[in-house]
Amino acid sequence: MSVYYSLRLAAAAAAVLGVSALSVVAAQQPKQAAGPASFDRATIPAPGATPELKVPTWTTMKLSNGAELIVSPRHNLPLVSVAIDFVGGSNQYEPAAKPGVGEFAGAMLSEGTTTKSGDDISNALQLLGTGVRISVGGENGAISFLATTDKVERVLQIVEDLLVNPSFPNDAIERYRARRLVALTQAKDRTASIASRVFPKVLYTEAHPYGRSVTEQSVQAITRDDIVSFAKAYFTPGHAIISVVGDVEPNAVRQMVERVLAPWNAGGSVPSFEYPQVPPQKTTTIYLVDKPGAAQSSFAIGLPGPSRSTSDYFALEVLNTMLGGMFQSRLNADIREQKGYSYGVGSGFSYGKGPGPFEAGGDVVTAKTDSALIEFMKQLRGIRGERPVTDDELKTAEDNLVQGLPQNFSSVRAVNGSIADIFLEQLPQDYYQHYAQNVRAVTKDDVTRVANKYIDVDHLAIVIVGDRKAIEQPLKATGIAPVVVLDLNGDPVAVP
């Protein structure tokens, strides 16, 4: 977890505990042992050696039902991570008029089968010392679990029951619907949640899957038939990748999976990832969403970016690390450390099969909303060349990326996720072996080039959610862009 998001979580914890976020952060830090009296705290310790990267190997096989099987032995602990990833997600399988159906189907899969109730399933998993995670995202979904070696087959038998015999009980559907409606209502009280829903709608519109979001109306409209239809089309082996990492051997795993998942009949195929054209981006505009009395203003600044398959990926990763992807990034160093307007700001590219967004943002104290916007724009222009990239910045960003890579292989679950990404994103099989080399090959000119190519400061959508009465006039006074007022759903508001 990045420092930026740690600070965001600390701020949330502070709100609950009624103390300052900094005190929460401080309380989370381990106590330092007393050092020698001659210890020179003015000298920055030299960085340690770069951790050795051990990229695991794996074996791929095709199962009789059409699913792909990947097995990577790792015998240091009697643990096994199993994941069934599905290529494609709600963007490919969900009806445009029914956003949220995929989420419902994923949540309901473990609520009961024709042979067991939801409580029976939960109790059985508890006795096996594990749990099953089920999710359906925009472009992929997964069913996964972690178990000791001797219990893997018994957990997989439960997963087979969920896949083949789901019952989707009405009472569980209504319980989930009620919880989801409460969560959506509560989200309207949080400026960051509002910004995260309005920002993609402004960029892509609801005509594009990237611009849609789950609403109270869509949750109310979902029926049991919708959920059953989605699950029947989605949870099929034709677009499934089963990855098994841990204390296992490939041939034994294949025999076990074929035996246990025999009732999971062949069907389905890898979906198309064709998306509608992204609407032309308007001249840079401030989209202001009124949240009366808000103590902070939430920023989401950006525009549609490239897909994950872009050849500029490594240059963009270095660029973003430098701009807003690490604690000492330009944005955080300026707006948090030097100006003190925020507990933390950052930036990132959300790569997808289509043009996922670039976004810079964070929460800023209300009184400094206009000042923070000036700093955001200064840093976005700066990375394009107004403030040239230095050798030290480039090295720090590249070190940050390269030295962080070993954590992708720090546990069987992490290894499993890293291997699955290779297949889900259609990356080269030797992607991780050449990762450091590709990062180190990025130059200062590369960073400036991709910044100018992908961060078009003349066509940014600047979504700010905050107390309109306090921030609208100061924002207008900056002269950065015209202000358009939107409601909580991202729809225009008539301004007298």
Beta strands, then each sheet from edge to edge (+ up, - down):
strand 1: 59-62
strand 2: 68-73
strand 3: 79-87
strand 4: 132-136
strand 5: 140-148
strand 6: 240-246
strand 7: 285-290
strand 8: 296-304
strand 9: 345-349
strand 10: 357-365
strand 11: 461-466
strand 12: 483-486
sheet 1: 1+ 2- 6- 3+ 5- 4+
sheet 2: 9+ 10- 8+ 11- 7- 12-
end
